[in-house]
Amino acid sequence: MTLSQKIAAALEARPDTGALPCDVTVEHEGDAATIHLTASGSVGLAFRTLEFATKARAEWSPATLRAWGDRLAARLTYLMEPLMVLEQDALGGDVALRSQSPTARAGQRSYYELRLHRQGSLTLSRVSFEEATRQRRPIDCQMTREVLERFLDDLVESVA
């Protein structure tokens, strides 16, 4: 069973009346994923963050982390907004990806933010930027279960 199949099974096994928010964590062959679930239905779900970690390497150099970010940006084209590598902190060891074209609605721009860390982990979240106040705030990511499974498969396959 793959990581994506395990998360699908864990979500399916969750009772519909289960308390939310909650964390759903699965592991498979050195990879782990945790979803901070805020809503769940038969077709889709909402989550505050998705965390992924791999033990493929002990530590990622700035060059291999940047290459991972480039691979992810090339693979994850099916999200609501395609991602691009925005910045790299060579000293801190992080790479940030964001939506190329944020979604604009009612004076706010919403975008995906994906942060890669040198320990071989990443965090996916969604952020809303309010034009009037110039403030950022976290909002829920919404995905169908099918997109979530594909996303996890792509994360695992992008680790080289």
Helices and strands as residue ranges (DSSP letters): H 3-13, E 22-28, E 31-40, E 44-54, H 62-75, E 83-89, E 94-99, E 103-105, E 108-117, E 121-130, E 135-139, E 141-144, H 145-158
